[in-house]
Structures are given as structure tokens and as C-alpha cells.
Amino acid sequence: MAHAAVVSRVYGMMAEFDSPEALIKAAQQTRLEGYRRFDCYTPFPIHGLTDAMGVREAKVPWTVFICGLIGAMFGFGLQVYTSTIDYPLNVGGRDLISWPYFIPITFECMVLFTAFGAFIGMLAYNGLPAPYHPVFNVPQFARSSVDRFFLCIEARDPKFDPERTRAFLQSLNPISISEVEE
Amino acid sequence: MQEAIRAGTVQEPPLFEGEQTYERITAQIGDIPFEKHPIGWTVMFGLGFTGTTLLVFALCMLLLWGVGIWGVNQPVGWGFDIINFVWWIGIGHAGTLISAILLLLRQGWRMSINRFAEAMTIFAVMCAGLFPAVHTGRPWVDYWLLPIPNWLAVWPQFRSPLEWDVFAVSTYFTVSVLFWYMGLIPDLAAVRDRAKSHLAKVISGILSWGWRNSAVHWMRFESAYLLLAGLSTPLVLSVHSVVSLDFAISIVPGWHVTIFPPYFVAGAIYSGFAMVLTLVIPFRILYPKLREYITMHHIDMMAKVMLATGLIVFYGYMMEAFFGFYSANMFEKYMITNRMFGPYWPVYWALIFCNGVVPQLLWFRKVRHHLWLLFIISLIVNVGMWLERFVIVVVSLHRDFTPSGWGMYGPTIWDVATYVGTIGFFVMMMFLFARFVPMLAMAELKDLWYRLYGHGGGHNGHAKTEAPAPTRTGGGV
């Protein structure tokens, strides 16, 4: 690891933009330049930004889908188990598995599980809670939740080089460039 | 007309008032928790707090003496408790409608009221859940309602709508809280970035889980948010349908009707929108800066939804009357005659007046733009929806099949105290929410602002009147 000393000190190089369009363009450029380890920071979700960054994943929907399946099976299974195996109650010879009556609870269990899947899944894939993150060391970054749009190329990107990355970011016409300390 | 809409010459009224920037949106809403609260806030919070103490007192009395202190008895075993339960949970449904269904329908005007309405949902469901929990008579064994393996070796009756209610309402509450809180995370992060005091920084920092506005995080957030919306939509319909099945599965005249689920859902949304208006109009007075985001256009849209659902509800009333006679069933026919001309006739006609006659005023644009009139109408609708539940619950029960079992029902002071107490609790919670949490969804408002006006190189989101609006025709600013 030739860069070990650098990696431990610098998290990345951050550029600040003042409009979503400028940021999307910058993200495209960064990707074309060959950088892969970089992230954008925006005050609200910007459509097309992750496409420009080349990020594509569907982990959350899949998690939600699987949670829904588990929830529905749990709800239905609970009712079938209790009314056939654990405590079968013969009421005038009626069906023990009266499945139409089990639908509402099956449905509610499915929704409950998916909701937890969506919420916890979103946080977990995002690595939250994150009590500390280097990007907050940049003073201007406080405006990432207000009106500024940031792009940060991380030092762990193989193409990262303090001088050249700074020069590249400069070519994108940002408002400011700052080094992010670890 | 179609051509004109496509050409963009017909413009929708603006969804924002005044010159906005991202900075302004954040400052206006995000600073409310740090500002000194208006005097009206103290007054309303005080009233709400007084009501809450009344509620606590009434509940203590109930625990001491049992449900005998209420007016319920044979033949009316469901009184204020179930009326209030259905009323409150119905109010909650508008919040989910606004936050989930209007999101899926891509209605831009939902963005400035969804946070508010979702908070209303949560507090209304809290009030609703209280009633069935305490009406069991022995609330300390309410856990029997849950499928917990126990030494009695019995399980809840999964074929009963009352048990479905337990699952439906608890799921609804949990999902509403998750949905609301998830939407809050980025906004709490924005509050964290603005906080001056250390304490505020720490609290908002913890509650926002270290959110850092990463684009990849936003992508997963949006996907989870949309999925939650998609799941809440059938959920909210299921909840009030299940509530209506509590009645419809029985054979009591006036309850045993197939129209109940859709009719209940429409009534729920109707009363919920009335409650949103009842809250939004005073909050706009208390916090004048909200007027920039909750414009007259928003109020107009809510009034229209109220009118539409009100008409569905009124259609339900007419159908009930029609089928009462058309069924040629002695008991059904008597039920509807008894509603109209029996001992509770003033309640029925007051209901028709509140929910059938008064909302017709909303056809007029002048009425929809007259805040005080609208406020009074929304109050009348709230009352009307409460009366509807009274008519359904009490008037059906008090005279059913055999005249020897007939009786009358009236609330006691403890019924009234509990009901008024929940209203106090609701008011207190709403005002606490307004004080400490960003009242409007800042990130979503900024997103909406960007989509409407921000394109074309507008720096910092300054409006460019010639900017094309991709999702809908944007009004000039």
C-alpha cells in the first residue's frame, strides 16, 4: 500500500456546486474520467443523478418483497397452526382452515413486515446510524441540507491523486473545492 | 380545453406564494423549532394539556370503578367508546390518503400538507386505540388479544373482525409512525445542520441517524418511501373496511349491509379532510409564514376532496334509506323508520344537515376561498361524522328485534370527559409537534420547487418564469 499514509489522512476531495444541473453534469464527467468511488450530496433527491453516477441497485425493493412474503406466510401460518394443530376447535364440523377468514390478518402481517423491511432495510443499506462521517469536517458541507450540491471523490478510488483530482474538479467549475479530512 | 392544457396556456394556481429559494424554504420551516413560539401556541397547548389531565382523570376513574361509570348497558353495549373509536380512526385516514395515495397520484399539492396530516394520523390513531383498549373493562389483560402462547392454552379468535381490528389498527399505527419518521429523517438532518445549541444538535443528530444527504442514500430512501406509500394505500382501505366489518358481520338491522366498507372508507376520508382543514386554518394564522406553502390553492383542493367524499357519504345515507324499505324486511324497515322518526330523530336529521346539506356550499368557489366559512364547515362536518357513528352504533342497537329488549342510551359525565379528554390530548400533541418538529416536509418542498420552477439554470432555485415545468403546468410567481 504505497498510499497508506495518504489514505489514513484524507478521505477525499469535495467540490461544491450551486445547481442540480451542474452537479449532474459533474457526476457524468467524473464517471467518464474513470472515477468509481465517489458520491454526491444534495438537499433533496434529484432524479437522474444516480444514473449519471452509474449507480444502479434494487436492494430495497427486493428486501421489501421478501419481507412481505415472510410476513404473509407468518400471518397465514400462525392462524393455520393455531386452529388446526395447537387448538383445533370443531364447531359443527366446519372447516378448521377457513382460509377466507384468515385473509385480513395475513394481509396486515404482510404490510407490517414490509414496512419494517423498507425502513430498516433503507437504514441498513445506507450504513445508518453513522455517528461520524468525514464529510461533515468540511465547513461548507452544512449547506448540503439547504441549497448546495456536493460531489466528493474518495481517496480509496484507485485513480485518486490529490493533485490531479483537484485539477480535474477545478475543470468542472465548482464554487469551491475542499480536501476532506478523515 | 385539452389543447390548451397541453399547450400550457391554462395555468394551475401556484403551489408557492412569494419568491422562494431553497434557502428560504429551509429557513422558514426549519427555524420554527428554534424560534420563540407565538402566544396562541401557549394558549392552545394549555387547553390541550388541561384536556389531557381530564382524560387521565377519567381513565383513573374508569380503572377504579369499571365500565359501569359509562352509560353503556343492555341493550346498547357499544356507546361512546366505539363511536369515538370509529370517529378518531376515520380522522386519521386522511393523513394516509394525503401522504400515500396522493403521492402515488403525483399530486404536487400534497407536499406542503403531508407531514402535518401524517402527524394528525398518528395522534388520531392514538386516541382511537385508547377506546377499544379501555372498553374491555379489564385493560390490564388486553394482551389476551395478541397471539401470545399462554398458560390458558387458548388463542384469539382469528375469525372475528374484532380480532382483525387488533391487527389492522396496530399495523396501521406502526406503519404510519414508520412512514412519518422516515420522511422526517432528512428534515431532522437539516435541523441538525442549523441548530445553534449543543443540546439541539445532539438531539436532532441522534434522531436523524447521521443522515448526510448522499445521493445513493436518497435513491434507497426514495425507493423505500415509495414502497411504503404503495403499501399504505391498501392498508388504509383495509383498516376502515375491517372497522366496518365489526358491524357488518353481525346481523343487527342497519349493520348487516354490504355497502359498509366503501361507505366507511369514504366517510373516513371525508372526516379526515375536515380535520386537516380544522387544523390548517388556525395554524396558518398562528404561523403566518406557512401561508407561503399552504396557499389558498391547497385549501381549495382539500375542500374539493371533502366535497367529493361528502357526496359519496351522502349517497351511502340514501342507499341505507332505500334498502331499508326495498329489502321488504320488517326489521330493516323499522330500523330506518326508527332512525328518521324514532326517539333519536334529531340526531339523524342533524346528521343529514351536517353531512348532506352543509357540504353542498363547497360547490361555490367563493365559499372554498372564504377561510372562516370553510373553518366552520369543517367543524360542522366533524360533528356530522361523529353523529353518523352515533346513529349507526346506538340507534341500531337500542331497538332491534324484540320490543321487550328495547331501551335507551345516554352518555354519562365520564363518557363525555373521556371524549373531551382525547380531543385535548390530540390538540396537545399537534401543538407539541408544531413546536418541535419541522411542520412541513422541507426536502419534498424543495424537490417540488425544483421540479416546478428550478430548471433552466435557475441558480439557488430562483424562479424562472419561462422555465418549462415537466410534471404539471407551473403557475407564474
Interface residues (C-beta under 8 A of the other chain):
Chain A: D18 S19 P20 E21 A27 D39 C40 Y41 T42 P43 F44 P45 I46 L49 T50 M53 V55 E57 A58 K59 V60 P61 V64 L78 Q79 T82 S83 D86 Y87 S98 Y101 F102 P104 I105 F107 E108 C109 V111 L112 T114 A115 F116 A118 F119 G121 M122 L123 Y125 N126 L128 P129 A130 P131 Y132 H133 V135 F136 A142 R143 S144 S145 V146 D147
Chain B: T21 Y22 E23 T26 P147 A153 V154 W155 F158 R159 P161 E163 W164 F167 A168 T171 T174 V175 L178 F179 Y181 M182 P186 A189 A190 R192 D193 R194 W209 G210 W211 R212 N213 S214 A215 V216 H217 W218 M219 R220 F221 E222 S223 A224 L227 L228 L231 S232 P234 L235 S238 V242 A443 E444 K446 D447 Y450 G454 H455 G457 G458 H459 N460 G461
